[in-house]
Amino acid sequence: MPKMKTHRAGAKRYKVTANGKIMRRQAGKKHLLGHKSMKRKNRLSGSVEVFEGNIDLIRKELPYMKYSR
């Protein structure tokens, strides 16, 4: 049986924590930053956990999540 391939774009977008949570970057901090307040930009800079409705799709992209750290 051949190995499954990892979706490389997904591997770059998501990080898996030691407890198995999938983290992603917060959206909204790439452009149009002039009118956003500093408080809002700081809040957008962190990582957030992926919504549970999307986890099944991401697991298909990352078949070897145990090693995706």
PDB file of N, CA, C, O and CB in Angstrom:
ATOM      1  N   MET A   1       0.847  -1.177   0.000  1.00  0.00           N
ATOM      2  CA  MET A   1       0.000   0.000   0.000  1.00  0.00           C
ATOM      3  C   MET A   1       0.893   1.240   0.000  1.00  0.00           C
ATOM      4  O   MET A   1       1.785   1.344   0.842  1.00  0.00           O
ATOM      5  CB  MET A   1      -0.964  -0.002   1.225  1.00  0.00           C
ATOM      6  N   PRO A   2       0.680   2.177  -0.913  1.00  0.00           N
ATOM      7  CA  PRO A   2       1.517   3.376  -0.910  1.00  0.00           C
ATOM      8  C   PRO A   2       1.143   4.309   0.237  1.00  0.00           C
ATOM      9  O   PRO A   2       0.035   4.265   0.771  1.00  0.00           O
ATOM     10  CB  PRO A   2       1.395   4.113  -2.246  1.00  0.00           C
ATOM     11  N   LYS A   3       2.098   5.147   0.593  1.00  0.00           N
ATOM     12  CA  LYS A   3       1.837   6.124   1.647  1.00  0.00           C
ATOM     13  C   LYS A   3       0.909   7.210   1.125  1.00  0.00           C
ATOM     14  O   LYS A   3       0.884   7.501  -0.071  1.00  0.00           O
ATOM     15  CB  LYS A   3       3.155   6.742   2.163  1.00  0.00           C
ATOM     16  N   MET A   4       0.135   7.813   2.048  1.00  0.00           N
ATOM     17  CA  MET A   4      -0.707   8.941   1.671  1.00  0.00           C
ATOM     18  C   MET A   4       0.151  10.191   1.629  1.00  0.00           C
ATOM     19  O   MET A   4       1.107  10.324   2.392  1.00  0.00           O
ATOM     20  CB  MET A   4      -1.897   9.115   2.656  1.00  0.00           C
ATOM     21  N   LYS A   5      -0.193  11.106   0.734  1.00  0.00           N
ATOM     22  CA  LYS A   5       0.566  12.343   0.623  1.00  0.00           C
ATOM     23  C   LYS A   5      -0.082  13.425   1.472  1.00  0.00           C
ATOM     24  O   LYS A   5      -1.306  13.528   1.549  1.00  0.00           O
ATOM     25  CB  LYS A   5       0.665  12.794  -0.845  1.00  0.00           C
ATOM     26  N   THR A   6       0.758  14.222   2.102  1.00  0.00           N
ATOM     27  CA  THR A   6       0.299  15.358   2.880  1.00  0.00           C
ATOM     28  C   THR A   6       0.016  16.516   1.934  1.00  0.00           C
ATOM     29  O   THR A   6       0.791  16.773   1.012  1.00  0.00           O
ATOM     30  CB  THR A   6       1.342  15.758   3.955  1.00  0.00           C
ATOM     31  N   HIS A   7      -1.083  17.211   2.158  1.00  0.00           N
ATOM     32  CA  HIS A   7      -1.403  18.419   1.394  1.00  0.00           C
ATOM     33  C   HIS A   7      -0.484  19.526   1.885  1.00  0.00           C
ATOM     34  O   HIS A   7      -0.629  20.005   3.010  1.00  0.00           O
ATOM     35  CB  HIS A   7      -2.922  18.824   1.548  1.00  0.00           C
ATOM     36  N   ARG A   8       0.472  19.938   1.036  1.00  0.00           N
ATOM     37  CA  ARG A   8       1.548  20.811   1.504  1.00  0.00           C
ATOM     38  C   ARG A   8       1.047  22.191   1.925  1.00  0.00           C
ATOM     39  O   ARG A   8       1.582  22.774   2.868  1.00  0.00           O
ATOM     40  CB  ARG A   8       2.592  20.962   0.421  1.00  0.00           C
ATOM     41  N   ALA A   9       0.036  22.722   1.248  1.00  0.00           N
ATOM     42  CA  ALA A   9      -0.500  24.019   1.652  1.00  0.00           C
ATOM     43  C   ALA A   9      -1.129  23.924   3.036  1.00  0.00           C
ATOM     44  O   ALA A   9      -1.002  24.841   3.846  1.00  0.00           O
ATOM     45  CB  ALA A   9      -1.532  24.523   0.628  1.00  0.00           C
ATOM     46  N   GLY A  10      -1.812  22.803   3.304  1.00  0.00           N
ATOM     47  CA  GLY A  10      -2.406  22.607   4.627  1.00  0.00           C
ATOM     48  C   GLY A  10      -1.353  22.458   5.702  1.00  0.00           C
ATOM     49  O   GLY A  10      -1.525  22.947   6.819  1.00  0.00           O
ATOM     50  N   ALA A  11      -0.260  21.783   5.373  1.00  0.00           N
ATOM     51  CA  ALA A  11       0.811  21.587   6.348  1.00  0.00           C
ATOM     52  C   ALA A  11       1.457  22.909   6.727  1.00  0.00           C
ATOM     53  O   ALA A  11       1.937  23.068   7.850  1.00  0.00           O
ATOM     54  CB  ALA A  11       1.864  20.631   5.797  1.00  0.00           C
ATOM     55  N   LYS A  12       1.473  23.862   5.797  1.00  0.00           N
ATOM     56  CA  LYS A  12       2.053  25.177   6.092  1.00  0.00           C
ATOM     57  C   LYS A  12       1.078  26.070   6.858  1.00  0.00           C
ATOM     58  O   LYS A  12       1.503  26.955   7.600  1.00  0.00           O
ATOM     59  CB  LYS A  12       2.477  25.868   4.796  1.00  0.00           C
ATOM     60  N   ARG A  13      -0.216  25.846   6.685  1.00  0.00           N
ATOM     61  CA  ARG A  13      -1.212  26.703   7.325  1.00  0.00           C
ATOM     62  C   ARG A  13      -1.526  26.307   8.756  1.00  0.00           C
ATOM     63  O   ARG A  13      -1.819  27.167   9.586  1.00  0.00           O
ATOM     64  CB  ARG A  13      -2.469  26.691   6.529  1.00  0.00           C
ATOM     65  N   TYR A  14      -1.469  25.021   9.055  1.00  0.00           N
ATOM     66  CA  TYR A  14      -1.929  24.541  10.357  1.00  0.00           C
ATOM     67  C   TYR A  14      -0.783  23.956  11.156  1.00  0.00           C
ATOM     68  O   TYR A  14       0.132  23.343  10.605  1.00  0.00           O
ATOM     69  CB  TYR A  14      -3.032  23.501  10.187  1.00  0.00           C
ATOM     70  N   LYS A  15      -0.846  24.155  12.467  1.00  0.00           N
ATOM     71  CA  LYS A  15       0.107  23.545  13.389  1.00  0.00           C
ATOM     72  C   LYS A  15      -0.676  22.697  14.373  1.00  0.00           C
ATOM     73  O   LYS A  15      -1.788  23.056  14.762  1.00  0.00           O
ATOM     74  CB  LYS A  15       0.965  24.624  14.130  1.00  0.00           C
ATOM     75  N   VAL A  16      -0.106  21.583  14.773  1.00  0.00           N
ATOM     76  CA  VAL A  16      -0.751  20.685  15.712  1.00  0.00           C
ATOM     77  C   VAL A  16      -0.039  20.802  17.054  1.00  0.00           C
ATOM     78  O   VAL A  16       1.186  20.695  17.122  1.00  0.00           O
ATOM     79  CB  VAL A  16      -0.736  19.219  15.190  1.00  0.00           C
ATOM     80  N   THR A  17      -0.802  21.021  18.119  1.00  0.00           N
ATOM     81  CA  THR A  17      -0.207  21.150  19.444  1.00  0.00           C
ATOM     82  C   THR A  17       0.094  19.768  20.014  1.00  0.00           C
ATOM     83  O   THR A  17      -0.280  18.751  19.430  1.00  0.00           O
ATOM     84  CB  THR A  17      -1.140  21.936  20.390  1.00  0.00           C
ATOM     85  N   ALA A  18       0.765  19.740  21.149  1.00  0.00           N
ATOM     86  CA  ALA A  18       1.110  18.472  21.795  1.00  0.00           C
ATOM     87  C   ALA A  18      -0.140  17.712  22.224  1.00  0.00           C
ATOM     88  O   ALA A  18      -0.118  16.484  22.307  1.00  0.00           O
ATOM     89  CB  ALA A  18       2.012  18.720  23.005  1.00  0.00           C
ATOM     90  N   ASN A  19      -1.230  18.429  22.497  1.00  0.00           N
ATOM     91  CA  ASN A  19      -2.474  17.774  22.907  1.00  0.00           C
ATOM     92  C   ASN A  19      -3.349  17.388  21.726  1.00  0.00           C
ATOM     93  O   ASN A  19      -4.421  16.812  21.914  1.00  0.00           O
ATOM     94  CB  ASN A  19      -3.250  18.675  23.833  1.00  0.00           C
ATOM     95  N   GLY A  20      -2.905  17.698  20.503  1.00  0.00           N
ATOM     96  CA  GLY A  20      -3.654  17.299  19.319  1.00  0.00           C
ATOM     97  C   GLY A  20      -4.591  18.351  18.767  1.00  0.00           C
ATOM     98  O   GLY A  20      -5.319  18.075  17.813  1.00  0.00           O
ATOM     99  N   LYS A  21      -4.598  19.564  19.340  1.00  0.00           N
ATOM    100  CA  LYS A  21      -5.428  20.630  18.795  1.00  0.00           C
ATOM    101  C   LYS A  21      -4.797  21.145  17.510  1.00  0.00           C
ATOM    102  O   LYS A  21      -3.574  21.152  17.370  1.00  0.00           O
ATOM    103  CB  LYS A  21      -5.606  21.780  19.821  1.00  0.00           C
ATOM    104  N   ILE A  22      -5.630  21.574  16.579  1.00  0.00           N
ATOM    105  CA  ILE A  22      -5.141  22.145  15.329  1.00  0.00           C
ATOM    106  C   ILE A  22      -5.289  23.657  15.427  1.00  0.00           C
ATOM    107  O   ILE A  22      -6.388  24.164  15.652  1.00  0.00           O
ATOM    108  CB  ILE A  22      -5.916  21.572  14.086  1.00  0.00           C
ATOM    109  N   MET A  23      -4.190  24.371  15.261  1.00  0.00           N
ATOM    110  CA  MET A  23      -4.183  25.819  15.381  1.00  0.00           C
ATOM    111  C   MET A  23      -3.987  26.442  14.001  1.00  0.00           C
ATOM    112  O   MET A  23      -3.329  25.871  13.130  1.00  0.00           O
ATOM    113  CB  MET A  23      -3.076  26.286  16.358  1.00  0.00           C
ATOM    114  N   ARG A  24      -4.574  27.628  13.823  1.00  0.00           N
ATOM    115  CA  ARG A  24      -4.423  28.371  12.579  1.00  0.00           C
ATOM    116  C   ARG A  24      -4.169  29.835  12.902  1.00  0.00           C
ATOM    117  O   ARG A  24      -4.363  30.276  14.034  1.00  0.00           O
ATOM    118  CB  ARG A  24      -5.676  28.215  11.679  1.00  0.00           C
ATOM    119  N   ARG A  25      -3.727  30.589  11.884  1.00  0.00           N
ATOM    120  CA  ARG A  25      -3.523  32.019  12.057  1.00  0.00           C
ATOM    121  C   ARG A  25      -4.868  32.725  12.053  1.00  0.00           C
ATOM    122  O   ARG A  25      -5.804  32.285  11.384  1.00  0.00           O
ATOM    123  CB  ARG A  25      -2.605  32.584  10.952  1.00  0.00           C
ATOM    124  N   GLN A  26      -4.965  33.813  12.796  1.00  0.00           N
ATOM    125  CA  GLN A  26      -6.186  34.608  12.802  1.00  0.00           C
ATOM    126  C   GLN A  26      -6.265  35.419  11.515  1.00  0.00           C
ATOM    127  O   GLN A  26      -5.280  36.041  11.115  1.00  0.00           O
ATOM    128  CB  GLN A  26      -6.237  35.537  14.042  1.00  0.00           C
ATOM    129  N   ALA A  27      -7.409  35.419  10.871  1.00  0.00           N
ATOM    130  CA  ALA A  27      -7.583  36.124   9.607  1.00  0.00           C
ATOM    131  C   ALA A  27      -7.734  37.624   9.835  1.00  0.00           C
ATOM    132  O   ALA A  27      -8.152  38.058  10.909  1.00  0.00           O
ATOM    133  CB  ALA A  27      -8.798  35.580   8.856  1.00  0.00           C
ATOM    134  N   GLY A  28      -7.389  38.416   8.808  1.00  0.00           N
ATOM    135  CA  GLY A  28      -7.671  39.847   8.833  1.00  0.00           C
ATOM    136  C   GLY A  28      -6.486  40.727   9.131  1.00  0.00           C
ATOM    137  O   GLY A  28      -6.680  41.890   9.486  1.00  0.00           O
ATOM    138  N   LYS A  29      -5.257  40.235   9.005  1.00  0.00           N
ATOM    139  CA  LYS A  29      -4.103  41.071   9.335  1.00  0.00           C
ATOM    140  C   LYS A  29      -3.093  41.157   8.203  1.00  0.00           C
ATOM    141  O   LYS A  29      -1.909  41.389   8.449  1.00  0.00           O
ATOM    142  CB  LYS A  29      -3.425  40.544  10.569  1.00  0.00           C
ATOM    143  N   LYS A  30      -3.541  40.972   6.966  1.00  0.00           N
ATOM    144  CA  LYS A  30      -2.620  41.033   5.834  1.00  0.00           C
ATOM    145  C   LYS A  30      -2.596  42.408   5.175  1.00  0.00           C
ATOM    146  O   LYS A  30      -1.527  42.887   4.797  1.00  0.00           O
ATOM    147  CB  LYS A  30      -2.994  39.985   4.809  1.00  0.00           C
ATOM    148  N   HIS A  31      -3.742  43.046   5.031  1.00  0.00           N
ATOM    149  CA  HIS A  31      -3.799  44.336   4.347  1.00  0.00           C
ATOM    150  C   HIS A  31      -4.963  45.139   4.898  1.00  0.00           C
ATOM    151  O   HIS A  31      -5.731  44.642   5.722  1.00  0.00           O
ATOM    152  CB  HIS A  31      -3.937  44.151   2.812  1.00  0.00           C
ATOM    153  N   LEU A  32      -5.097  46.378   4.447  1.00  0.00           N
ATOM    154  CA  LEU A  32      -6.113  47.326   4.939  1.00  0.00           C
ATOM    155  C   LEU A  32      -5.965  47.544   6.439  1.00  0.00           C
ATOM    156  O   LEU A  32      -6.951  47.518   7.175  1.00  0.00           O
ATOM    157  CB  LEU A  32      -7.536  46.815   4.619  1.00  0.00           C
ATOM    158  N   LEU A  33      -4.740  47.757   6.888  1.00  0.00           N
ATOM    159  CA  LEU A  33      -4.468  47.871   8.314  1.00  0.00           C
ATOM    160  C   LEU A  33      -4.516  49.312   8.825  1.00  0.00           C
ATOM    161  O   LEU A  33      -4.501  49.538  10.035  1.00  0.00           O
ATOM    162  CB  LEU A  33      -3.123  47.277   8.615  1.00  0.00           C
ATOM    163  N   GLY A  34      -4.575  50.289   7.913  1.00  0.00           N
ATOM    164  CA  GLY A  34      -4.499  51.683   8.324  1.00  0.00           C
ATOM    165  C   GLY A  34      -5.624  52.132   9.221  1.00  0.00           C
ATOM    166  O   GLY A  34      -5.392  52.906  10.149  1.00  0.00           O
ATOM    167  N   HIS A  35      -6.839  51.672   8.976  1.00  0.00           N
ATOM    168  CA  HIS A  35      -7.980  52.135   9.753  1.00  0.00           C
ATOM    169  C   HIS A  35      -8.271  51.248  10.961  1.00  0.00           C
ATOM    170  O   HIS A  35      -9.139  51.577  11.770  1.00  0.00           O
ATOM    171  CB  HIS A  35      -9.197  52.208   8.873  1.00  0.00           C
ATOM    172  N   LYS A  36      -7.559  50.129  11.095  1.00  0.00           N
ATOM    173  CA  LYS A  36      -7.805  49.245  12.232  1.00  0.00           C
ATOM    174  C   LYS A  36      -7.016  49.735  13.437  1.00  0.00           C
ATOM    175  O   LYS A  36      -5.875  50.179  13.308  1.00  0.00           O
ATOM    176  CB  LYS A  36      -7.425  47.782  11.890  1.00  0.00           C
ATOM    177  N   SER A  37      -7.638  49.650  14.610  1.00  0.00           N
ATOM    178  CA  SER A  37      -6.971  50.123  15.819  1.00  0.00           C
ATOM    179  C   SER A  37      -5.853  49.163  16.219  1.00  0.00           C
ATOM    180  O   SER A  37      -5.841  47.998  15.823  1.00  0.00           O
ATOM    181  CB  SER A  37      -7.983  50.279  16.971  1.00  0.00           C
ATOM    182  N   MET A  38      -4.924  49.676  17.006  1.00  0.00           N
ATOM    183  CA  MET A  38      -3.802  48.859  17.465  1.00  0.00           C
ATOM    184  C   MET A  38      -4.303  47.691  18.305  1.00  0.00           C
ATOM    185  O   MET A  38      -3.770  46.585  18.225  1.00  0.00           O
ATOM    186  CB  MET A  38      -2.806  49.709  18.273  1.00  0.00           C
ATOM    187  N   LYS A  39      -5.326  47.943  19.106  1.00  0.00           N
ATOM    188  CA  LYS A  39      -5.903  46.880  19.939  1.00  0.00           C
ATOM    189  C   LYS A  39      -6.454  45.753  19.066  1.00  0.00           C
ATOM    190  O   LYS A  39      -6.279  44.573  19.368  1.00  0.00           O
ATOM    191  CB  LYS A  39      -7.021  47.447  20.846  1.00  0.00           C
ATOM    192  N   ARG A  40      -7.113  46.138  17.992  1.00  0.00           N
ATOM    193  CA  ARG A  40      -7.685  45.143  17.088  1.00  0.00           C
ATOM    194  C   ARG A  40      -6.596  44.366  16.367  1.00  0.00           C
ATOM    195  O   ARG A  40      -6.708  43.153  16.196  1.00  0.00           O
ATOM    196  CB  ARG A  40      -8.607  45.813  16.073  1.00  0.00           C
ATOM    197  N   LYS A  41      -5.535  45.060  15.943  1.00  0.00           N
ATOM    198  CA  LYS A  41      -4.445  44.382  15.235  1.00  0.00           C
ATOM    199  C   LYS A  41      -3.693  43.434  16.164  1.00  0.00           C
ATOM    200  O   LYS A  41      -3.273  42.360  15.734  1.00  0.00           O
ATOM    201  CB  LYS A  41      -3.475  45.409  14.636  1.00  0.00           C
ATOM    202  N   ASN A  42      -3.519  43.805  17.405  1.00  0.00           N
ATOM    203  CA  ASN A  42      -2.857  42.914  18.365  1.00  0.00           C
ATOM    204  C   ASN A  42      -3.694  41.672  18.621  1.00  0.00           C
ATOM    205  O   ASN A  42      -3.156  40.574  18.759  1.00  0.00           O
ATOM    206  CB  ASN A  42      -2.589  43.646  19.685  1.00  0.00           C
ATOM    207  N   ARG A  43      -4.995  41.840  18.686  1.00  0.00           N
ATOM    208  CA  ARG A  43      -5.883  40.709  18.907  1.00  0.00           C
ATOM    209  C   ARG A  43      -5.855  39.742  17.731  1.00  0.00           C
ATOM    210  O   ARG A  43      -6.005  38.534  17.911  1.00  0.00           O
ATOM    211  CB  ARG A  43      -7.302  41.194  19.148  1.00  0.00           C
ATOM    212  N   LEU A  44      -5.662  40.273  16.530  1.00  0.00           N
ATOM    213  CA  LEU A  44      -5.632  39.441  15.332  1.00  0.00           C
ATOM    214  C   LEU A  44      -4.294  38.734  15.129  1.00  0.00           C
ATOM    215  O   LEU A  44      -4.184  37.873  14.257  1.00  0.00           O
ATOM    216  CB  LEU A  44      -5.944  40.281  14.125  1.00  0.00           C
ATOM    217  N   SER A  45      -3.279  39.078  15.913  1.00  0.00           N
ATOM    218  CA  SER A  45      -1.939  38.559  15.649  1.00  0.00           C
ATOM    219  C   SER A  45      -1.728  37.142  16.162  1.00  0.00           C
ATOM    220  O   SER A  45      -0.786  36.472  15.739  1.00  0.00           O
ATOM    221  CB  SER A  45      -0.919  39.464  16.264  1.00  0.00           C
ATOM    222  N   GLY A  46      -2.571  36.679  17.051  1.00  0.00           N
ATOM    223  CA  GLY A  46      -2.338  35.372  17.651  1.00  0.00           C
ATOM    224  C   GLY A  46      -2.869  34.214  16.830  1.00  0.00           C
ATOM    225  O   GLY A  46      -3.379  34.393  15.724  1.00  0.00           O
ATOM    226  N   SER A  47      -2.738  33.032  17.390  1.00  0.00           N
ATOM    227  CA  SER A  47      -3.276  31.826  16.768  1.00  0.00           C
ATOM    228  C   SER A  47      -4.561  31.428  17.474  1.00  0.00           C
ATOM    229  O   SER A  47      -4.730  31.675  18.668  1.00  0.00           O
ATOM    230  CB  SER A  47      -2.245  30.668  16.812  1.00  0.00           C
ATOM    231  N   VAL A  48      -5.455  30.814  16.731  1.00  0.00           N
ATOM    232  CA  VAL A  48      -6.713  30.339  17.298  1.00  0.00           C
ATOM    233  C   VAL A  48      -6.925  28.886  16.899  1.00  0.00           C
ATOM    234  O   VAL A  48      -6.334  28.395  15.937  1.00  0.00           O
ATOM    235  CB  VAL A  48      -7.903  31.217  16.828  1.00  0.00           C
ATOM    236  N   GLU A  49      -7.763  28.222  17.644  1.00  0.00           N
ATOM    237  CA  GLU A  49      -8.061  26.819  17.343  1.00  0.00           C
ATOM    238  C   GLU A  49      -9.024  26.749  16.160  1.00  0.00           C
ATOM    239  O   GLU A  49      -9.884  27.615  15.998  1.00  0.00           O
ATOM    240  CB  GLU A  49      -8.664  26.096  18.586  1.00  0.00           C
ATOM    241  N   VAL A  50      -8.876  25.725  15.347  1.00  0.00           N
ATOM    242  CA  VAL A  50      -9.725  25.536  14.179  1.00  0.00           C
ATOM    243  C   VAL A  50     -11.134  25.165  14.633  1.00  0.00           C
ATOM    244  O   VAL A  50     -11.309  24.428  15.603  1.00  0.00           O
ATOM    245  CB  VAL A  50      -9.143  24.446  13.241  1.00  0.00           C
ATOM    246  N   PHE A  51     -12.126  25.680  13.929  1.00  0.00           N
ATOM    247  CA  PHE A  51     -13.527  25.388  14.220  1.00  0.00           C
ATOM    248  C   PHE A  51     -13.779  23.891  14.053  1.00  0.00           C
ATOM    249  O   PHE A  51     -13.301  23.266  13.108  1.00  0.00           O
ATOM    250  CB  PHE A  51     -14.470  26.211  13.296  1.00  0.00           C
ATOM    251  N   GLU A  52     -14.537  23.338  14.988  1.00  0.00           N
ATOM    252  CA  GLU A  52     -14.719  21.872  15.020  1.00  0.00           C
ATOM    253  C   GLU A  52     -15.418  21.331  13.775  1.00  0.00           C
ATOM    254  O   GLU A  52     -15.266  20.151  13.457  1.00  0.00           O
ATOM    255  CB  GLU A  52     -15.517  21.478  16.249  1.00  0.00           C
ATOM    256  N   GLY A  53     -16.182  22.165  13.063  1.00  0.00           N
ATOM    257  CA  GLY A  53     -16.833  21.716  11.845  1.00  0.00           C
ATOM    258  C   GLY A  53     -15.864  21.502  10.695  1.00  0.00           C
ATOM    259  O   GLY A  53     -16.191  20.811   9.730  1.00  0.00           O
ATOM    260  N   ASN A  54     -14.673  22.088  10.784  1.00  0.00           N
ATOM    261  CA  ASN A  54     -13.681  21.973   9.712  1.00  0.00           C
ATOM    262  C   ASN A  54     -12.594  20.955  10.010  1.00  0.00           C
ATOM    263  O   ASN A  54     -11.736  20.712   9.162  1.00  0.00           O
ATOM    264  CB  ASN A  54     -13.048  23.309   9.458  1.00  0.00           C
ATOM    265  N   ILE A  55     -12.607  20.366  11.165  1.00  0.00           N
ATOM    266  CA  ILE A  55     -11.510  19.477  11.565  1.00  0.00           C
ATOM    267  C   ILE A  55     -11.436  18.241  10.672  1.00  0.00           C
ATOM    268  O   ILE A  55     -10.339  17.781  10.355  1.00  0.00           O
ATOM    269  CB  ILE A  55     -11.678  19.053  13.026  1.00  0.00           C
ATOM    270  N   ASP A  56     -12.577  17.697  10.263  1.00  0.00           N
ATOM    271  CA  ASP A  56     -12.552  16.507   9.413  1.00  0.00           C
ATOM    272  C   ASP A  56     -11.886  16.789   8.075  1.00  0.00           C
ATOM    273  O   ASP A  56     -11.161  15.944   7.551  1.00  0.00           O
ATOM    274  CB  ASP A  56     -13.964  15.989   9.188  1.00  0.00           C
ATOM    275  N   LEU A  57     -12.130  17.981   7.513  1.00  0.00           N
ATOM    276  CA  LEU A  57     -11.498  18.344   6.245  1.00  0.00           C
ATOM    277  C   LEU A  57      -9.990  18.483   6.409  1.00  0.00           C
ATOM    278  O   LEU A  57      -9.229  18.083   5.528  1.00  0.00           O
ATOM    279  CB  LEU A  57     -12.092  19.650   5.705  1.00  0.00           C
ATOM    280  N   ILE A  58      -9.558  19.045   7.524  1.00  0.00           N
ATOM    281  CA  ILE A  58      -8.128  19.246   7.748  1.00  0.00           C
ATOM    282  C   ILE A  58      -7.433  17.920   8.021  1.00  0.00           C
ATOM    283  O   ILE A  58      -6.279  17.736   7.635  1.00  0.00           O
ATOM    284  CB  ILE A  58      -7.896  20.213   8.915  1.00  0.00           C
ATOM    285  N   ARG A  59      -8.111  17.007   8.670  1.00  0.00           N
ATOM    286  CA  ARG A  59      -7.513  15.685   8.908  1.00  0.00           C
ATOM    287  C   ARG A  59      -7.254  14.929   7.610  1.00  0.00           C
ATOM    288  O   ARG A  59      -6.328  14.121   7.535  1.00  0.00           O
ATOM    289  CB  ARG A  59      -8.418  14.855   9.809  1.00  0.00           C
ATOM    290  N   LYS A  60      -8.068  15.189   6.589  1.00  0.00           N
ATOM    291  CA  LYS A  60      -7.817  14.587   5.287  1.00  0.00           C
ATOM    292  C   LYS A  60      -6.548  15.166   4.661  1.00  0.00           C
ATOM    293  O   LYS A  60      -5.785  14.453   4.009  1.00  0.00           O
ATOM    294  CB  LYS A  60      -9.018  14.802   4.356  1.00  0.00           C
ATOM    295  N   GLU A  61      -6.333  16.466   4.868  1.00  0.00           N
ATOM    296  CA  GLU A  61      -5.147  17.114   4.312  1.00  0.00           C
ATOM    297  C   GLU A  61      -3.879  16.676   5.037  1.00  0.00           C
ATOM    298  O   GLU A  61      -2.813  16.578   4.429  1.00  0.00           O
ATOM    299  CB  GLU A  61      -5.292  18.630   4.384  1.00  0.00           C
ATOM    300  N   LEU A  62      -3.997  16.416   6.329  1.00  0.00           N
ATOM    301  CA  LEU A  62      -2.828  16.064   7.147  1.00  0.00           C
ATOM    302  C   LEU A  62      -2.991  14.648   7.680  1.00  0.00           C
ATOM    303  O   LEU A  62      -3.384  14.475   8.834  1.00  0.00           O
ATOM    304  CB  LEU A  62      -2.642  17.071   8.322  1.00  0.00           C
ATOM    305  N   PRO A  63      -2.699  13.630   6.875  1.00  0.00           N
ATOM    306  CA  PRO A  63      -2.913  12.260   7.338  1.00  0.00           C
ATOM    307  C   PRO A  63      -1.972  11.849   8.460  1.00  0.00           C
ATOM    308  O   PRO A  63      -2.282  10.925   9.212  1.00  0.00           O
ATOM    309  CB  PRO A  63      -2.758  11.310   6.192  1.00  0.00           C
ATOM    310  N   TYR A  64      -0.826  12.516   8.589  1.00  0.00           N
ATOM    311  CA  TYR A  64       0.153  12.157   9.618  1.00  0.00           C
ATOM    312  C   TYR A  64       0.274  13.304  10.615  1.00  0.00           C
ATOM    313  O   TYR A  64       1.365  13.835  10.828  1.00  0.00           O
ATOM    314  CB  TYR A  64       1.540  11.828   8.984  1.00  0.00           C
ATOM    315  N   MET A  65      -0.843  13.684  11.222  1.00  0.00           N
ATOM    316  CA  MET A  65      -0.861  14.841  12.130  1.00  0.00           C
ATOM    317  C   MET A  65       0.039  14.635  13.333  1.00  0.00           C
ATOM    318  O   MET A  65       0.540  15.603  13.904  1.00  0.00           O
ATOM    319  CB  MET A  65      -2.278  15.120  12.599  1.00  0.00           C
ATOM    320  N   LYS A  66       0.246  13.409  13.718  1.00  0.00           N
ATOM    321  CA  LYS A  66       1.068  13.138  14.888  1.00  0.00           C
ATOM    322  C   LYS A  66       2.478  13.703  14.718  1.00  0.00           C
ATOM    323  O   LYS A  66       3.137  14.050  15.698  1.00  0.00           O
ATOM    324  CB  LYS A  66       1.130  11.636  15.153  1.00  0.00           C
ATOM    325  N   TYR A  67       2.937  13.790  13.461  1.00  0.00           N
ATOM    326  CA  TYR A  67       4.288  14.255  13.189  1.00  0.00           C
ATOM    327  C   TYR A  67       4.327  15.655  12.618  1.00  0.00           C
ATOM    328  O   TYR A  67       5.382  16.101  12.167  1.00  0.00           O
ATOM    329  CB  TYR A  67       4.968  13.318  12.250  1.00  0.00           C
ATOM    330  N   SER A  68       3.193  16.373  12.622  1.00  0.00           N
ATOM    331  CA  SER A  68       3.122  17.708  11.993  1.00  0.00           C
ATOM    332  C   SER A  68       3.404  18.811  12.999  1.00  0.00           C
ATOM    333  O   SER A  68       2.590  19.720  13.158  1.00  0.00           O
ATOM    334  CB  SER A  68       1.742  17.933  11.356  1.00  0.00           C
ATOM    335  N   ARG A  69       4.518  18.750  13.668  1.00  0.00           N
ATOM    336  CA  ARG A  69       4.813  19.810  14.635  1.00  0.00           C
ATOM    337  C   ARG A  69       5.944  20.659  14.177  1.00  0.00           C
ATOM    338  O   ARG A  69       6.328  21.602  14.870  1.00  0.00           O
ATOM    339  CB  ARG A  69       5.131  19.236  15.984  1.00  0.00           C
TER     340      ARG A  69
END
